[in-house]
């Protein structure tokens, strides 16, 4: 007799253009609307950059707009945690509202903060397969070498 998982968990793949492949699990109980919006946007390719104000995190702009706060009380992060910064406080840069951004923590040295203050962010996924030391190397590479392409696809 086969044992079933408690519920079918949705996962997606992250692949970086200069190397690094990871699998992440959506945390639907924490942020069901964010997870659905993310899944509906897959597959997509986007550019990721280093998060200048937040510590060891890199981020990219997803191909959707979403500003609903689902679980904004996040105190720090662990390597592999994935967040959607909703920009609920409508921060502006160079006369434009900053779009929502997906951030990926590559170490625990993360503060969800920017020049405008606290970033209410939806914690919606976590890397569950792949070497977290490699994720740290990807993050440091993006920090030192600059932007990189990241492809997200449903598993």
C-alpha positions, 0 to 999 in steps of 0.5 A: 500500500502506498502512503500519500502525503498529507496534502499535495504540496506545490513546488517550483524550480529556480534556475540561475543563468550563471549556475545554481538550481533549487526547488522551492515549496509554496507555503500556502497556509501562510499566504494562499493568495500570494501563492496562487498569484505566483503559480498563475505567473509561472513560468517566467524569467526575470532579472535578480539584483542584490538587496542593497538595504536588506542584507543577504537577500537578492530580489527580482520584480515578478510578472504580476502586481500584488499589494495585499498583505497576508503575513507581514510580521516576519522577524528575520529570515532563514537561508532559502526563505522567499518573500514578496515585498508587497510595497504596501506602504507605496514607497516611491523611487525617482517619482514612481511607485516601487513595484512588488518584489520577490526576495530570496534570503541567502543567509540569516543576515536579513532585515526586511527594510529599505530606505523608506522603512519596514517592508511588509512582506509575505513569506510564501515559499522556502527552498527545500531542495538544493545546497544552501551553501550553493545558494549563498555562493549565488547570492554573493555572486549577484552581490559582486558581479551584478544582476543575473537571470533567474528562471522560475517554473512549476514542477 
